[in-house]
Amino acid sequence: MNERKPVVRLFFAKMKQAFFDLSEDERTEFMRTDRGNLDALGMKAISMINCSQFTSEWDYIGIEEWPSMKAIKERERFESDELEVSKYVEYRTYLGAPESFDDYGKA
């Protein structure tokens, strides 16, 4: 994959009870630490969708743009080793490349 082309990551997330069992200060710190890493690695949020009022399957669906696969790999390491996100969030991610929709269905 060309490292100069951004990588799009689609994620689906559902908060686990362990997240809600954290104190308010602990939840705030978790989110602050998470956001700091996202910003440091150059993630740009394309869209965040709150699904919690419409389905019980996922709380959030998001689309992120990352500067490179190197940044994605570092993010995955951070999520696993430092944030231990799987304790607090059930999630799935999918990677892809941006593509224009402008000419879709046009002659």
SULKAUR-V222559 format. One record per residue. N is the residue number from 1. OMEGA is omega in whole degrees, 0 to 359 (none if undefined). Layout:
# SULKAUR-V222559
n | omega
N | OMEGA
N | OMEGA
This chain:
# SULKAUR-V222559
n | omega
1 | 179
2 | 182
3 | 181
4 | 180
5 | 180
6 | 178
7 | 177
8 | 177
9 | 175
10 | 178
11 | 174
12 | 185
13 | 173
14 | 182
15 | 177
16 | 179
17 | 180
18 | 177
19 | 181
20 | 178
21 | 175
22 | 174
23 | 179
24 | 179
25 | 179
26 | 177
27 | 179
28 | 180
29 | 177
30 | 182
31 | 178
32 | 179
33 | 178
34 | 182
35 | 179
36 | 178
37 | 178
38 | 180
39 | 182
40 | 182
41 | 175
42 | 178
43 | 173
44 | 178
45 | 177
46 | 180
47 | 174
48 | 184
49 | 176
50 | 184
51 | 192
52 | 180
53 | 187
54 | 181
55 | 176
56 | 183
57 | 182
58 | 174
59 | 183
60 | 168
61 | 181
62 | 175
63 | 183
64 | 173
65 | 181
66 | 184
67 | 185
68 | 173
69 | 177
70 | 178
71 | 178
72 | 181
73 | 178
74 | 178
75 | 180
76 | 177
77 | 179
78 | 180
79 | 183
80 | 191
81 | 186
82 | 182
83 | 184
84 | 189
85 | 182
86 | 173
87 | 191
88 | 186
89 | 168
90 | 184
91 | 173
92 | 176
93 | 177
94 | 181
95 | 177
96 | 179
97 | 179
98 | 179
99 | 182
100 | 176
101 | 187
102 | 185
103 | 181
104 | 177
105 | 179
106 | 181
107 | none
